[in-house]
């Protein structure tokens, strides 16, 4: 508790003298405190952050950093603030210090994303924050809906890391422990956020999940989330929350050891149904329709995801099977955990 007060010292250790401060609206009070502490070391502030990091916003923020002679970037907020900071760090090479205020875990990965006509993503160590300051006090007032969806975003990092072709024994251990922590801490952090220990466990789970994902990488689940979110403007955390049980069911027979680990750590008989039940416990959105996905976009989403995922998914993908997955997720049907891949 209280580690936010160390941000200034961490910036000193980075040698920062001209700081660009990026903060979400929900983190304005903390950002104001930090700006006051920085004094004349504050080069500029950015108050506007948007999901999926629009290209124009990224370009404007990079230009601001250069015009003001910034030598470091600090983000205070959730994944959108962190994502904008990553875009600046990627373009300028400036060191990034992240202060997360949700459980999404983006701060632990080198994955970046910027959205023009469609969303582009990549992996680059320049986008990985040099320093992350976790403070559970900053999440005490986090809305239950954001706790749920950002926490399930972190859960998706675990699940995909387990079945990634680049998984290692170490990432498997990290992902399994993260699932264990998140499955137990998220319900309590969602419905009783005043308990500090639960927020600490959820943050630790999010960090472990992101660390595993940073090495192992993702597959179909993250591809679908970026396609749907970047093209149709869906809430990023909510998209993760809806899709994860369905992608787990889709991959179940092709990644039996990974899916068995998920089920074990959830204490569930079936991994997909366990994730579905957890999402219902958290009152997460139940379907793509509820979060604004147009039915008319499902065909395009399936086609684009097949192209984008390549060979990074344990089960080969095709348009017809992805269209069925998306249809189930659109309608909010319970996932079929025993589904077997075609062929």
ABEGO torsion letter per residue (X at the ends): XGAAAAAAAAAAAAGBABBBBBBBAAAAAAAAAAAAAAEAABABBBABBBBGGBAAAAAAAAAAAAAAGBABBBBBEBAAAAAAAAAAAAAAGBBBBBBBABAAGAAABABBBBBBABBBBBBBAAABBABBBBBAAAAAABBAAAAAAAAAAAAAAAAAAAABAABBAAAAAAAAAAAAAAAAAAAAAAABAABAAAAAAAAAAAAAAAAAAAAAEBBAAAAAAAAAAAAAGBBAAAAAAAAAAAAAAAAAAABAAAAAAAAAAAGBABAAAAAAAAAAAAGBBABAAAAGBBAAAAAAAAAAAAAAAEAABABBBBAAAAAAAAAAAAAGBBBBAABBBBX
